[in-house]
Amino acid sequence: MAKPELPRGYLGAQPKFGDVGLSTLSHDNPEITLDTNEVEIKFRTRFPVKVTANLVNCITQQESSDTIFTQTQGDVVSFIVKMSSVGYHKFQIFALKASDDSKTLPGVYNYLLNCTRLSHRVLQFPKQYAQWKQGCYLTEPLTIDPDGALNDIKFRVLVPGANAVAVTVGDSWTQLENMGKDNWEGRASAARGERLTLNVNYAGKDNTKYATLLEYSL
C-alpha cells in the first residue's frame, strides 16, 4: 500500500508541543511500521496536561477515538492504539496544560502508523470521562468482551485522591477494596447489554457523590 502524501511539517512535533511540556518517551520517530494492529505510545510530562487523541484511516478518512485508550502513571501519559484494518493511519495527539481553561486543545504531535498485520481482535475501549485523565491508570480490564464470561470481571485501577471507588452495573453497586497507595481492586458481574461504569468518590466530598471515570459498552 502506497504511503500517503502528507503536508510538509505534518509529522512529528507541532509548534505547541514544547509549550505543553511533553517529550517523546517510547517512539521518537513519527513514522512507525507495525507487524501488529496494536501499539502503546508514551510521552513524558513536565507538568499536568489535558490530552485527547484521534485515529484516522488514510484510505477511508474515517476517524476513530474508541480504539484509543489514554491513561497516566506518574509523569508518563500513554496511548494504547488499536487498528481494525491494515494500511496507513494518522494518529493525532492534542494537548493543553491542565491549568489552562481553554476548551480547545491544539494538535501537538502527529504519527503515521503503518499496520501490516491484524494480529488482535479489536474490542472497544471504555469511554473515558474528563476526570479519568487526571492521573488514573487501569491495569485491568482494558476491554471487556461482551461475548465472553461476564460473571467475574476483575478490576485493578489507580485513582489518585479517591475516598471510594465503585463499579456499577445497572442499579447494582460493587465497592472496590483500597489496596493502599491509591490502588483499588475488586470483582463485578454483568450481563450482555448492560451499562457498566467505574466511579469515584473523592476525599473531602459528599460520600454519596460519585463521578464517572469509565463506561464500558456490553
Residue, then its C-alpha position, 0 to 999 in steps of 0.5 A: m500500500a502506497k504511503p500517503e502524501l502528507p503536508r510538509g511539517y505534518l509529522g512529528a512535533q507541532p509548534k505547541f508541543g514544547d509549550v505543553g511540556l511533553s517529550t517523546l518517551s517510547h517512539d521518537n520517530p513519527e513514522i512507525t511500521l507495525d507487524t501488529n494492529e496494536v501499539e502503546i505510545k508514551f510521552r513524558t510530562r513536565f507538568p499536568v496536561k489535558v490530552t485527547a487523541n484521534l485515529v484516522n484511516c488514510i484510505t477511508q478518512q474515517e476517524s476513530s477515538d474508541t480504539i484509543f485508550t489514554q491513561t497516566q502513571g506518574d509523569v508518563v501519559s500513554f496511548i494504547v492504539k488499536m487498528s481494525s484494518v491494515g494500511y496507513h493511519k494518522f494518529q493525532i495527539f492534542a494537548l493543553k496544560a491542565s491549568d489552562d481553561s481553554k476548551t480547545l486543545p491544539g494538535v501537538y504531535n502527529y504519527l503515521l502508523n503503518c499496520t501490516r498485520l491484524s494480529h488482535r481482535v479489536l474490542q472497544f475501549p471504555k469511554q473515558y470521562a474528563q476526570w479519568k485523565q487526571g492521573c488514573y491508570l487501569t491495569e485491568p480490564l482494558t476491554i471487556d468482551p461482551d461475548g465472553a464470561l461476564n460473571d467475574i470481571k476483575f478490576r485493578v485501577l489507580v485513582p489518585g485522591a479517591n475516598a471510594v471507588a465503585v463499579t456499577v452495573g445497572d442499579s447494582w453497586t460493587q465497592l472496590e477494596n483500597m489496596g493502599k497507595d491509591n490502588w483499588e481492586g475488586r470483582a463485578s458481574a454483568a450481563r450482555g447489554e448492560r451499562l457498566t461504569l467505574n466511579v469515584n468518590y473523592a476525599g473531602k466530598d459528599n460520600t454519596k457523590y460519585a463521578t464517572l471515570l469509565e463506561y464500558s459498552l456490553 
